[in-house]
Amino acid sequence: MIISAIRRTDIPSYYAEWFYNRMQDGYVLVRNPMNFHQISRVNLAPEVIDGIVFLTKNPSPMLSRLDELDKYTYYFQLTLTPYREDIEPGLPSKRNVIIPSFIELSNRIGADRVIWRYDPVLLNEMYTVEKHFFYFEMLGKLLKGYTRKCIISFVDMYKNTVNNDKELKLQRIKNEDMHSLAKGFSVIAKQYGIELCTCSEQIDLSGYGISHAHCIDKELLEYLGNCPLNVGKDKNQRTECGCVESIDIGAYNSCKNLCKYCYANYNANIIDRNFQAHNPTSPLLYGEVGDLDRITERKVQSFKDVQMRLF
């Protein structure tokens, strides 16, 4: 089983204590986003977890207790973009908090396990193609040696993004924009020894040395865990997504980053209410189990192919 902490909320930024408590207790309760009263109980024992994947904009709350993850195979994807409070209003200082945390995390667990995400790439009057080149080079220079891979993607018009479009004043990213950005980014990334990939993009940018990435990456987990995994593609994701099967332990509308391009968190009032209902000692990310809730044990098992490992 692979644990995903990437799609629904930023667990490292806001729920690090809760996450470590869940690992100590050996299980987590996860509400079905389509059926509120249906709850899965997920076993978190090391023998059934083949990997944990984190996606965050600020890993600093997790750093003091990283040793508690020594029994697990895991890696981080850390989103670091040029955007300011106009687009990412909930983030701490990138210069004073996020970049130093990126570097510390890399020093602690190794550059192979800290993937830089420069996404989504959006265009407007403030963030032009030229500005993206400037910021991408600045960040690439700062992160040289602290990461080996950067994942980029181009903004999708999710409901939340559309709702914020009057404020964002987004320009449609055309194919020629994508090629221009890809070409420029690839030159910069190569200069700093960083492999460049795309996330869930149909466009073929292989001519610039850019491959398609997998956020839940089977090959990386096999490499880090030193064991083959018999796991297939996640059928619940869109066609362009190359992720393998995983169980997401997050919850929608619970992230305080309030990024204006986000698909998973789109109502500030609900986010605030859910965040206020968070209890670090609860098995649920927020709230408590009620009388109408039905808890079902999620059947999980390791994907490790022990027979292949023997040979």
N, C-alpha and C positions, 0 to 999 in steps of 0.2 A: 504494500500500500504506500502511496505517495501522498503526503499532506501538502495541500496548497494553501498558502497564506498570501494570495496574490490578487484575487479578482474582486472581492467584495468590500474590503476595507484595508486600512493601513495598520495591521496588528503591531508591528514593531514600534511605530510612532506613539500609539495611544493605548495599547493593550498588552504591553510587554510583561507586566507583572502577572496579569491574568494568564497569559500564554505559559509562562514558567510554572505557575500554579497548576495548570492543566497537565503539563508534562510530569510534574511531581505526583499528581493524583492518578495519572495513567489513563485518563479518559476525558472526553469533551462531549458536550451536548450541542447539537447543531439543529436549528430550526430549518424546516423546508421553506425556502423563499416563496414557493407557490401555495403552501398550505401551512399557515402559521401554527396550528396546533399539532402538527406532525413533527416530532423531534427524533433525531437519530443519536444514538449513543455510540461514539466512535472510540475504539480501543487505541491507546497511544503507546502501548508497550514497545520497547526497542526492537523486539523480535519480529514484529509485524510491519514496522515502518522502514521502508527502503530509502526514503529521502524526504526532506522538508524543503520547500521552496518559499522564500520570503520575497515579497515585493514591497518596497518602502521608499519614502522620500526622506526619512530621518531614522537611521538605525541607533542613534545614541542611547535611547532608553534600554536597549538590549545589551549594551556592551559590558556592563558590570557583571552579568551572570552567564556569559557565553560558555563558561566551563561546564554548565549544566547540560549542554548539548553534545558533550564529547562522545556519548554513546550513539549518536545519530549522524547520518550523512546529510549534509545540508549545504545550501548556498543562498546568497542574497542577490537580488536585482535591485539596484539603487537608482531611482530616477533623479537625474540632475539636469535641469533645463535652464535656459536664460530668463525664464519668466519671473515677473515680480508680483507684487500684491494685486495687480490688476487682473491676474489670471490664476495665481496660486496664493490666495490671501491668508491661508492658515499656517504657512510654513515659517519656521524660525530662519534666522540669517543663514544664507548659504555659505557665505564667506567665513563666518565665525562658528557655525555649528555643523552644517551638513557636510561641507568638504572636509573639515578636520575629522569628522566621524567616519567618513568614507575611507580616509587614509588610515585611521586607527583600526577600523574593521579589517582592512586589507592586511595590515601588519600583523593582526592577530590570527587571521584564518587563511591568508594567502590570496594572491591576486586571481587565481583560478576560480575562487569562490565568491568573488565580488564583481558582478556584471553591471556595467554602466548602461542605463537606459536614457537616451536622449529622445524622449517622446511624450506626447505627440508633437510632431513638427507642424506648426500652424503659421499662417501668413496673415499679416494685417499691416497697417501703416507703421506700427511700432516695430514689429518683428518681420523684417524683410529678408529676402534670400541673403543679401550681403551681411545683415546683422547676424543671421544664423551662422554664417561662415566665421565671423569674428568671435562669437561666443563659443562655438564648437572648438575652435583652435585654442582659445583661452582655457577652456575646461580640459581639453585633451592634454595640453601642456602640464596642467596641475595634476592630472591623474596618471601621467606617464609612469609606468612601473607598478601602479596600484591596481590596475585592471588589465585584462587581456582581450576583453570583448565589449563592444558597444552595440546595443540594439536600438534601431530607429524605427519609427512608424509615422505615418502622416495622419493628421487629424480626421476622425470620423464624425459625422454630424449626428451624434446621439441626441436624444430628447433634451437633455440638460444643455448640451452645446447649442442647440437650436434656440432654446429659451434665453440663452445668454448672448446670442449673436448680435443683438442690437448694441450691446455694450462692447463686445469683442470686435465687431466689424470685420469678420473674417473674409478673406479673399479665397475664392475657389482655387485649390491646388490642382493645376493642370499637369498632364503627363510631362510636358517640357520642364515644369518647375521641379517635379520629382527627379528627372534625369539631371538637371542642373545641380540640385542639392546633393544628390547621390555622388555625382562626379567630384564635387568640391569636398564633401565629407570624406570620401574615400582617400583622397590625396592627403588630407590632414591626419586621418586615422593611421594611415601607413607610416607617416612621419613619426608618430608617437608609439608605434608598435602595437596598435590596437586593431583587432579583427572587427570588421563592420558587418552587421546583419540587419535584416528587416523583420518586423513582427506582423504576422497576419496581413501581408500585402500581396496582391495578385501580380503586381508589376514585376517584370524580370529585370533586375539590376546587376545580373551576374557579369555583365561587360565591365563593370567597375570593381569587380572582385567582391561584390556584396551577395551573400547567400541568405537563405531564409532561416530565421532562428526558430527555436522551440523554447518557450518560456519554462514549461515543464519538460526538461531536456533529458531524455532517456540516456543518451550517450554520455552526457556530463555526469549524471548520477552513477552510471556504471563505472566511469573513470574514478570518480571520487570515492565510491564504495568498493572499488576493486572487485566487482561481481556483476555478471550479466543479469539483465532483468527481462523477464518474459511478460512484457506489458505492451498493450496496443494503443492506438491513437484514441484520444478522447472524442467519442462520437457526439458529445453534447456541445462541442464547440463548432464554430463556423468552418467551412471547407478550407479556407486559407490557413487556419491555425494548425500547427504541427505538434501541439502539445500531446503528451500521452495521458492516460487515465490518472485522475487524482481525486482526492476528497477535499473540498474547500471548507474550512472551519470558520470562515468569516460570516459577516451579515451585512446586507445592504443598508444604506442610510445610517452609517455609524462612524463615518470618517470625518474628522474635524479639519482636514486639509482644505476642504471646500473648493477644490479646483474646478474651474468653470467649464472644463472640457470633459469632466468625468461622467461615465455612464452608470456607475454603481451608487453614487450618492448625489441626489438631486433635489432634496428638500431640506433647507437649513433648519426649519422648525422641528421636523421629525428627527433629524440628526441630533439636535440639541436634546430633545426628549429622550432619545435612545441612549445618548451618552450619559445623561443624568441617571439613567436606570442601570448603568454598568456597575457591577460589583466584582472586584478582582478575585474574590473567593468563590463566586458562583460558577457552576459548570457551563452555564450559558454566557455568551458574550455580553448580553445585556438582558435585564429582567430575570424573573424567576419562573420555575415550572408551576403552571396553574392546574386547577381541577379539570379543565377541559383538554389538557395536553395529553398526548399519547406518545410514550417513549418506546422506540423500537431499537433493538441492538443491530447495528450495522455489521453485516458480515464482511469481514476483512481478512486478508491474508498477505503474506509476503510474495512479491513477484520474483524474488531471487531464484535464479536457475542454478541450483547447487550442483546438478549433474554436469553442466557445462563447465563450472568452476573446477571440478575434479580433474578435467582433462585440459 
